[in-house]
Amino acid sequence: MDLAASMVSPSGASTARLVDVDGSPTLQIVDDASGAIQYSAPASTSEAYGYGVNWSAGDQLWILGPDQLIRLDGTGGSWSRSVIDPTETDLIPADILALLK
């Protein structure tokens, strides 16, 4: 069951979706060409941002939270996860900065 609307990456290569997996909210990134799940991890919500999942240019997926930002970068079918300090504005794209409260 989808917990939120699926979001297609800017390039159209991947889709981020929030689904219920055995009663737990889960973020999945799916390769649109093959349908394979390339990334799957538990998801949480915050009062300020909800699930806070947003694509940015370069097919980076950002997860907004009240105390930290998480950036997921996809390369060659695998995704790396980086925790970004929200005060390090030089590391955050303008479209994501505009969403921060």
Rosetta blueprint (number, residue, H / E / L):
1 M L
2 D E
3 L L
4 A L
5 A L
6 S L
7 M E
8 V E
9 S L
10 P L
11 S L
12 G L
13 A L
14 S E
15 T E
16 A E
17 R E
18 L E
19 V E
20 D E
21 V E
22 D L
23 G L
24 S E
25 P E
26 T E
27 L E
28 Q E
29 I E
30 V E
31 D E
32 D L
33 A L
34 S L
35 G L
36 A L
37 I E
38 Q E
39 Y E
40 S E
41 A E
42 P E
43 A L
44 S L
45 T L
46 S E
47 E L
48 A L
49 Y L
50 G E
51 Y L
52 G L
53 V E
54 N E
55 W E
56 S E
57 A L
58 G L
59 D L
60 Q E
61 L E
62 W E
63 I E
64 L E
65 G L
66 P L
67 D L
68 Q L
69 L E
70 I E
71 R E
72 L E
73 D E
74 G E
75 T E
76 G L
77 G L
78 S E
79 W E
80 S E
81 R E
82 S E
83 V E
84 I E
85 D L
86 P L
87 T L
88 E L
89 T H
90 D H
91 L H
92 I L
93 P L
94 A H
95 D H
96 I H
97 L H
98 A L
99 L L
100 L L
101 K L
